[in-house]
């Protein structure tokens, strides 16, 4: 007997650019899985689902061999605060008319759970909540996710959810749903990540990929990262639990791609990633991906060989800078560790140009020459530079530094934190010079 009806929603993205790198709303799906196991009727509307069954065949974006692909996009009015940016501003995801049709034709849910990601994507979250209230005026809306956690007062003021949840949301979301519906879970709690069960990926009509977190939190303390504001402490699942989930989806969804979204995938490798990879190597062939980036200092020869044997094809290393002083300030790796990691991967069977190395630009106090030196360092190793632009995330040390240096106003519209705008460097290096640096990196990568 179903105890209540819950609708999970992953909103659109409003931005100058967006791409599906195995994008799945893991936290929302995890809550959906718990509610499913408690007997609730759970439905999903993922506006970023490129395989949505009601899309016309001609409208469905094609997937690349690695499982990634473009979202459907529609140009929309650019917010006034972004009017000087010479790029098209678009809604990425399902057409708004199709989303409205989906909502109009489904039974009214008892509760709606909406997730959120980048802080500068808040307009899409606001518009989704507005639409939900037009269609289901009686259904309470619960908002959670990254934006809700980092900017709770902003979310309460702009999005106006009935209930806002910050941080890891499973316990509070389940308890709130139970309270609102009279269903099970009023005192829901868990002690170990293994007790959470599997995310509700079965709610997708079609998918050839799955995303996974084997651990939560991060033991490191990088100056630009908000991981410690999002998750309290570091903890991990057991290897057996991870493999059980993977086998479950292999049997039910015949997935071909698995993307790891751990913040510290390689931490204490003998405890988790190595035993997991040894078992993955025995499963049907999969393509593995590490979009979050791995810590080079932890990637030894044994781990590199395990990744190659297990089918890791998207290799990303978190390096950020070759500047020794900034490495100390960031709590990041050394140049020697980066070189060694690339060597280990090459010996395992990877081509150097297939190894992506993140370099960070746009930091407060960082000049263009430092970035060029870092890019040259990676390029000289024969690896592909993955240039990332700094975003002033509330609560990070780098954002605090930018404020002290007068390079960032903490009261600025969150739309201006978009890394596409080079938020800090726009005031120092300049937007056009920053764009020229991006193009230079593309040229360097093209000659590998």
Helices and strands as residue ranges (DSSP letters): E 5-10, E 13-15, H 26-37, E 41-46, E 73-75, G 80-82, E 90-92, H 96-104, E 111-115, G 119-121, H 122-135, E 140-143, H 146-150, H 152-158, E 163-164, H 170-181, G 193-196, G 201-203, E 209-212, E 215-216, H 227-230, E 235-236, H 239-253, E 257-260, G 269-271, H 273-280, E 287-289, E 294-295, G 296-298, H 301-310, E 312-320, H 324-330, H 335-348, G 352-354, E 355-361, H 368-380, E 384-389, H 397-404, G 414-417, G 419-421, G 425-427, H 431-446
